[in-house]
């Protein structure tokens, strides 16, 4: 970059202010035209309001399913797409989810007011167009400030941390704008869902709402399975939104044009010279590397990995490759000609090719991203994945370690997620469970008695490096050997199962040639460092602490939500007075759902398929609970509430005792609270006379629960159970006092 970060930040902030002023000026200039359009929208809204009460029960049922499916598909599409535009949404990992909850919740609260649905698709086109212009319409130097990260509790992973007022202003202005735009976009969908649900009995309408949500989740899973780009996701969502406008031809025409414009905006190419691949986890961009020596892969705008030809003939032709070859061959200086090798994070196959070059007789290669694996199959010049000695498994590494019974001479950790904080993935929640004490214990169990483990990591921060060393020492009861090579700024930690590791003499020659630097791994005085565990799997945080950087953003989210709710719903006080239990149930449900997803991910794998299936299963459980209430119509909430609290207590006991109950029992224990919570919600919903208000409060409660999820950064995931018990207890007391 030619400009300094400070200068670029100032320029970016000025651009943002000027853009706001220009927007206000254009709004005033177009005022008369907008007034004419407002009158046209009012006529279209009137036509919709007259048509909805006349719908047959079957048509209303289909409409509810379609509307909720559209809202879920659009919500998940926005979450995935926004994370591919700016790294900030990978740090505030559920920011877009909370914005979606706010938009839908406010929409449900406004379900009895004037329908604004005719503006939905034009607003969608404006949202997409504005985000595309902001990301690709201005130069990198001008928008540099939007790529700084204001997260102070987590170390920077290949991305600069905000350090000036202009950095913070620019980032928070971006977050505020995106939040408001998302709320306004989803508000009409929530409103039309609430209006349609009011035409049917509460429990039946809620069952249809859950069925539509399930359909939206399954549709996104299907589209992700096909590696489709955002243009397909949004095209599906927009087409699902069009049928509600058939009551007005003009609205249908305007919205159809808006769909075409939105799709056209999404077709704007990302960096020239790169092929864009939307894997189920992230946006990958494939292109040529330096001097055409390799294929380079970029993930979410950052360098990720590259494909290298390190065959002997290639090294002779280009001496620069010798250092790369030594890096990948380093483990075999300590374990020559191993019988069996496990590679965790096999990527495009560089580590696999190195194992084959060094005489490995069997290689298990584990890679979580199917697109990265496929790129290795198609483009790696040494064709390592085609070898009969290699068994490639596309799955989560922890899932592989928990299910495999094999023992290995050598276990190699590739450069796993070394350049991205938390996850660059597209799922609603993904945490790295590879760099935890429990994970290293499982790795040790898979080593033969004389086996060796090597772990490579980008040397981006001394505290992270020290944290890795301390975790390995905790498990192996001995200091690992630390070797710095310089490839991708990485260092390698090496340890044997016995804790006794001899340094091979061959390393001396490489050290004299400048290929590596060996060093002591003794702990440096860097202050307190908390080791990552399965309960607190935040490797990129040095210590447990209250997440002030997140708290500021969460205060921003809640403040904007309350302000917009008050603006759009003038009966907000009345809305909250009688429906608070729905809000508390939403808070508790979100906390338990988070705990269930993270815990089940350890048993079945943190892959996108598993996460999608778990979310779908949770919706099915809520649907079953609602059907039970609809059929048998119980009126007392205290028995299911008592079962809910007991099931939470059992979950806490099993975790504290350390009993390994297995995946089946764990699944039952983790999901039973969600079933009982759904029963309590449906009983209360059957007594409530305003389903729109109930759904609104439940979604706003989910927003608060999603905000409280960040407490896990401080106290761990298990504490969410305790917090959920307190929240459910308050809901139960409120129900008792209101009887």
N, C-alpha and C positions, 0 to 999 in steps of 0.2 A: 504494500500500500504506500502511495506517495504521501498521503496526508497522515498526520499524527492522529491517534485515537481521540484525543481531546478536541482537536479541530474538527474531525469528522463528526464527533458527537454533537458539537455546537451546530454544525451545519445541518445535521439530521433533525435536531430539535427545532431549528429555525424553519426547516421544510415542513415539519409537523404543524407548527403554529400558522405558517402561511397557508397551508392546506386547509386548516380550520377556518381561517378568515375568508379564503376563497369560497369555501363551501357555504359559509353564511351569506356571502355576497351573491353567489349564484342562487341560493334559496330565496333571497329577497328579490332578485331579478326575475326569477321564475314564479314568483308569488301568484300573479293572476292566472297563469297556466295551471299551477297546482290547485288553485281554488276550483277551476273548471273540472279538473280530474277528481278532486275530492267529492264534488257533486255527483260525478259519474259513479264513483265507488260507492257512494251512499245509496244510489239507485240499485246497484248490483247487490249490496248488502241487504237491502230491503227485500229483493227478490229471493235471496237465500233464506232469510228469516221466515218468509211466508211458505217456502217450500219444505223446510225441515219438519214442522208439525204434521204435514200431510203425508210424510213417508210411512209406508207400511212397516210393521214390526220387523219383517224379514229384510227389507231394504235398509232400515235403520241399523240392524245388526251387522249387515255387510259393511255399511258405511263406517261404523265404529271400528271394526277390525281393520279396514283399509286405512283410516285416518291414523290410528295408533301405530300400525306397521310403518306407515310413511314417516311418522315422527321419530320412531326408533331408528329407522334406516338413515334418516337425515342426521340425527344426533351422532350416530356412530361414524358416518361419513365425515362430518365436520371434525370429530375428534382425530381421526386418522389423517385427514388432509392438512389441518392446521399444524399438527406435529411435524409434517414433512416440510413446512414452510419456514418455521422458526424453531430454534433449539429450545427457546424458553418454555415451550409447551411440553417438552420432555422432562423438564425439571418440575414445573407445576403440573404434575402428571394427570390430575383429574380436574384441571381448571375448566376445560371445555365441557366436561361432564356436569360440573356445578352450574356453569352458564346455561346448559341445556335444561337442567332441573328448574332453574329460575325462570327461564322463558316459558316452559310448559306449565309450571306452577302458577305463574301470573296469568297465563292464558286460561287455565281452568277457573281461576278466581274471577275472571271477567266473562265467564260463559253466559251470563244473563244480560250482558251489555251489548251494545251495537256490534254486530259481527264485522270484523276487519279482514276476513279471509281473502277477499279479492286482491289485496295488496301483497299476499304471501309470495307468490312466484316472482312478481317484479322486484320485491325486496330481496329474494334469493339471488336473482341475477345481479342486483346492485352489490350485495355482500360478496359474491364470488368475484365480480369484476374489480371491486375496490381492493380486495386482498391480493389478487393477481397483480394489479398495478403497483401496490405498495411493495410487493416482493420482487417483481421483475421489471417494473416500469422505471425505477430509478437506479442509478449506478451503485455498485457495492460500497464505494467510498461514502456516498451520501446516506446509506442506510446502515452503516457500520454499527451505530449505537444500538440498533435493535437486536444485535447479536451478542451484546454483553449480557452477563447473567447477574442479577441482583441477589443471588443466593449466597449468603456468607457462611452458613453452617456447613456447606458441602464444598469440597475442594474442586477446583476447576479441572475439567477433563477435556483438554484440547480446546477450551473456549475461555476467553478472557472474562474475568469477574469485573463487575461494575465498580468503578473507583472514584467517580465524580458525580456531582449533582446532576449534570446534564445526562449522564448515563442512566441514572435512576429515573429522572423525569421522562426520558424517551421511552424506557421500557414500561413504566407504569402507565404512560399515555397509551402505548400500544395495547397493554392488557385491558385498560379501561375501554378503549374503542372496540376491541374484539368482543369483550364481554357484553357491552351494550348492543352491538350489532347482532350477536347470537341470541340474546334475549328477545329483541324485537323480531327476529326472524322466526323463532319458534313460538312466540306468543299467539299468532293466528292459528297455528296447528293445535295448541292446547285449548284455545277457545272453541274451535269447531268440534274437538273431541268432547269437551264438556257439554256443549249444547246438544250434540247427538246423544250422549249418554243420559241426558235428562229426559229423553223421550221414552225410556224403558225403565222397568224396575231396577233399583240400585244394584242388587246382587247380579242380575243377569247382565246389566251394562258393564259391571266390573269384570265379570268372566270374559266378556267379549273384548274388553280393554286388554286383559292379560293375554288372550289369544292373539290379538293384533301385535302386542309387544313381542311375543314369542316368534311370530311370523317375521317381524322386522329383524330380530337377532339372527334367525336362521338364514334369512336372505343375505345378510351381510357375511355370515360364515361361508355361504355358497359363493358369493362374489369374490371373497378373499381366497377361497380355494382355487379359483381360476386366475389369480394374480391380475385382476382387472385394475385399470387406473381409475382415478377419481371421476373422470368424465362419465364412466359407466355407473358408478354409485349414484351420482347426483342425477343422471338421466333417469334412472329407475325411480328415485324419490320424486322427481318432478312429474313424471308420468303418472305416478300413483296419486298425486295431488290434483291433477286436472279434472277428474270426474265430478268433483264437488262444485264445479263451476258451470255445469250444464244448464243451470237455471238462468244463466245470462250469457248470451252469445258474445257480447262485447267483452265481458270479463274473460271468457274462454279464449277469445282472439288475443287479447292483451297478454294473458298468461302464457299462451303458446309462443308468442314472440319473445317473451321474457325467457322462456325455457331455451329457445334457440340461442339467445344472446349469452345466457349463462354457460351453455355447453361450449359456445365459441370461445368464451374467456378461458375455460378450462383447457382448451386445446393449445394454449400458448406454451411453447416449448420451454423447458428449463435450460441449463447451460448447453450452448452449441457444441456439438462434437461428442455428446454423451448419449447413450441409450438409457432411457428411464425404465426401470423395472419396479413395479409395486409388489414386493413380496408381502406375505401376510403380516410381516413385522415392521417393515420400513421401506422407505424409498431408496432404491439402489440406483446408482448412475455408473454405467460401465463405459470406460474410454481408455485411450492410450496413455501410458505412463511416460516417464522421462525417456527421451531419445528413442521412443518406440520399443524399449527393452521389455516392457511388460504390459499387461492389462491392469488398469487401476480401477478400483471400485470406491465410490464415494457413497456414504450413508448420511441422509439428512443434511447434505451440504458439507460434510467433513470427510477428510480422507479416512478410509476404513481398512482396506487391504489391497494387495496386488498379487497377480499371478506371475510367477517367475519361472523361467526355464533355467534350471541349475544343473542340467545334465553335464557330464564331463566335456562333451564337445562344445557346449555353449560356453563353459568356463574358459576353455582354450581360446575361443573366438573373442571373448570379452573378459579381460582380467578383472574388471570391476565387480563381476559376479562372485568372485572368490570369497569376499567377506560375507555376502549373503549366504553362500553355501556353508560357510563355517558356522554361521548362526544356527541354521537348521540342522547341521550335523553335530552340534555341541553335545546333545544328550548321549550320543553314541561314542563320545570320548570316555564316558563313564560306564557305559554298558554296551560293549561291543557285540555285534551280531546277536541281538536279542531274539528269543523264540517268539515272544508275544508282546505286542505294543498296543496301548490304548491312547488315542489322541482325542482330547476333549477340546472342542472348538476347532474342528478339522478345516473349516473354511473352504477355500477353493482347491486345496490339496497340496500346498507347499510342504507341510509337515508330513503328509502321507508319502509324497514322492521322496522325501529325505529318508523316511523309514525303509522304503524299498531299496534306495541306493546303498543303504548301510546294512543290507542283508537280513532285514526282519522277515521271519517266516510267516507271521500272521499279524494283521493290523486291523483293529477295530477303530473306525473313524466315526466320531459322533459330532454332528452339526445340527443346530436347531433350525436354521433358516433354509428351507428347500430351494429358494432361488440362488443362494450363494453356492450350495452344493451343486445345483444344475449348471451354474457358470463354470465350476471346476470340471465337471464332466465334459462340457462342450469345448472349453477353450484351453485347458491346461495342456501345454505341449508335451509333457511327460506322461500324460494319461494315467495318473496314479489310480483313479477310481475304477478304471477298467481292468486292473490287475486281479487275478483270481485269489491273490493273497489278502485282498482288502475286502472287509465287510463294512459297508457304510450304513449308518443308522441316522435317520433324520428325526431327532427327538431332543428333549431336554436332557442335559447332562446328568442332573440329579436323578431323574427318572431312570436313566440307564444304569447309574451306579446302584440304585436300590433294587433293580430287577435282575441285573446280570450276576452270575455266579462265577465268572471267570477270574483267574488270577493272572497278573502280568509281570513281566520282567521290567517293563518300563512304562510309566504313565506320563504323558506329555500334556501340559496345559498350553494351548495356543494363546495368542493375544486376544483374550476374551473381553470384548466390550471395553477395551482399554482407553478408548477415546470418547466414550459417551457416558454421561451421568445417568444413573439409575437404569435407563433403557432407552434406546432409540426406537423401540418397538411401537406398534400401533394399538396394542391391547389397552383396555381401560386401566389395568394395574399389572405392572411387571417389575419385580425386584430381583436383584441378582442373588440367588441362593448358591452360587458356586463358591464365592469367597466367604464362607462361614466356617467356624470351627467344626461343626457337624459334617460339613462337606469334606473337609480334609480328613476327618476320621473315617469316612466311608472310602475315600481314596486309599488310605493306609490299609484298610481291610482287603482291598483288591490287589495289593502288592504281594508278590512272592517273598519268601524270607530274605532273599538277597536283592529284592526289587528296588528300583530307584524312581523317584518322581522329580520332574523338572517343571518349573512354572515360569513363564515369561510374562512380563508386564511392562507397559510403557512407563518410563521413569519420569512421570510428570510432576511428582511431588514427593519429597523425602518422607513426609508423614505417612502417605499411602504405602510407600515402599517398606517403611518400618512396621506398619500394621500387618502387612503380609508376612514378614519375617516372624513377628511375634505369634501370629496364628499357627504358622508351621511349627515353631518351637513348642507351642502349647500342646500340639498333637504328637509330635515326634520326640519330644523331650530332649531336643538337641538343636543347636544353631544350624540353619542351612548355609550352604556355601553360596555366596553371591558373586555373580560374574556379569560385568557390563561389557556389551559388545558394541552398542551404538546403532544397531539396526532398528529403525523406527523408534529411536530413543529408548529402547527397551533394555531391561536387565533380566537375568535369569537366576532363579533360586533353585538349588539342587539339594536333595536330601534322600537318604536311604531309609528303608523301613527300620533297620537296626539302629539308625542314628550315627553309624560309623561310616564315614565317606572319605576315601583316599583320593587325592588329587593326581590325575594321570600326568605322566611326564610330558606327554605330547602338547599339553597346554603351554608349556614354557616357550616353545617355538612360536606359537601363535601370539603370545603376549609380546614377545620381542618384535614381531612383525607389526604390532600395533592393532591387531584384530580384536583384542579383548583386554580387559583390566579386571583382575581379581581383587577382591576386597573382603574385609571382615564384615560379617553381618551382625556384629555385636550391636546391641541397642544403643542408639544415640539419645541424648537427653533432649527429647522433643516435647516434654510435657506428658500429661495423661493421654493414653490412647486406649479406647474401649474396643475390645475384639468383637467382630461381627458374629452373630449367632443366628439360628433359624428364627428366633423370636425377634431379633433386632438385626435384620439383614442389610443394614445400610453401610456398605463397605466404604462409600465415598465420604462418610462422615467420620471425623477423627474421634469424636466423643459424643456421648449422649447429652443432648442439651435441648432446651426449649427452642423450637424453630421460629425465632423472631422474624426472619426474612419471609417465611411462609405466613406467619400471623398477620403481617402487614397486608399481604395480598388477600388473605381470607377476610380481614376486616373490610377491605375494599369491596370484595364480592358481596358480603352480607349488607354493607351500607348501600351499595348500588341496588341490590335486590329490594331492600325495604323502601328505598326512595321510589323505585319504579312501581312497586306494588301500591304504594300510597298514591302515586300519580294516576295509575290506570284503574284502581279499585277504590272507590270512595267509601266503601263499606268495610274497609279492612278491620276496623275495631270489632264490628259485629261478627265478621268472619272468624276472628281469632277467639272470640269469647266462648263459643260453645264447641269448637272443634279441636281444641288443643291436644286431646288424646291422639288424633290422627297425625299431628306433627311429631309427637314423642315417638309414636310407632314408626314413623319414617326415619327418625334419627337412629333408633335402635336397630331397625332393619338394615340400614346402610352399614352400621358398624359390624353387625354379625355377618353380613354378606361379604364385607372386606376380609374378615377373619376366615370365613369359609373358603374363599377363593385362594387366599395365600396358603392356607394349610393344606387344602386338597391339591394344590399345585405341587407340594412336596411329595405327595403320594402318587399322583398320576402324571406329573410333569407340568412345567409352566409354559406349555406350548399354547399357541393361539387357539388351536382346536379345543384343548382341554378347558381353557378359560371360557370360550364361547359355549361349550357344552355345559359347564357349571352354571353360567348365567341362565341358559335355557332351562336347566333343571330347576333352578330357583323359581323361575316364572311358572313352570309346571306345578311346583309344589304349592305356590300361592293360588294357582288355578284350582288345584284339587281341594285346598282348604276352603275356597269360596264355594265350590260345588257342594261340599259337605254341608256348609251352613245353609246354602240355598235349598237343599233337599230336606234337612232335618230341622232347620230353623231354631236352634238353641238361642236363648236370650241372656244367659248368665256368662259373663266373661271371666269370672274368677277361677273356674276350674282350668280352662286353657291357659290363663295367665299364670297360675301356679305351676302348671306343667312347663311353661316357657321358662320361668325362673329356675326350676329344678334342672331342666336340660342344660341351661347355662352353667349352673353350679357343677354339674357332672363334667362338662367340658373343662372347666377350670381345674377340677380335681385331677382329671386324667393328665393334664399338661403338667401340673405341679409334681405329680408322683413319678412322671417320666415313664409310665407304662406304655409299651409299644403294642397298641391294640390292633394294628393291621389296617389296611385300606378300607375294608368293608365296614368295620365298627367305627372307624374314624369318620367315614362318610355319613353314617347314621347320626353320630354324636354332633357333627358340625351342621347338619341340615335340619335336625329336629326343631331347634329354636325357630327356624324360618317357617316351618309348618305351623307351629303353635302361634307364632306372631301373625301369620296369615289368617288363622282362625279368629283371633281376637279382633283383627281389623275388619273382617267380614261381618262379625256380630255387631260391631259398632256401626258399620256402614248401613246395615239393614235397618237401624233405628234412626238414621240421620236423614233429614229431608232435603238436603242440598248436596248432591253427589259432586258437583263441580267444586264446591268449597272444600269438601272432604279430600278430593284428589289433589287440590291445590295445596292444602296444608300438609298432606303426606309428602308431596314432592319437595316443598320447602323444608320439611323436616329432613328429607334425604339430603338436601343441600347442606344443612347444618351438620348432619352425620358425616357427609363427605369431607367437610371442613375439619371435624374432630378427628378424622382418620389420620391427619398429620401429627396428632399427638403420639402416634407410634414412633415417630422419629426421636422422641424423647424417652418414652417409657416402654416401647416394644408393642408388638401386636397382641400379646396375651392380655394386656391391660385394657384393650378394647372390650373384652368380655365384662370386666368389672364395670366399665363405664356404661355398657349396654344394660346391665342389671339395674344400675341406678336410674337410667332413663326409663326403662320399662316399669320400674317401681313407681316413679312419679306419675306415669300414665295411668297405672292401676289406681293409685290414690286419688287422682283427679276423677276417674270414672266413679269411684265409690262416693266421693263428695258431691258429685252432680246427680246421683240417683235420688 
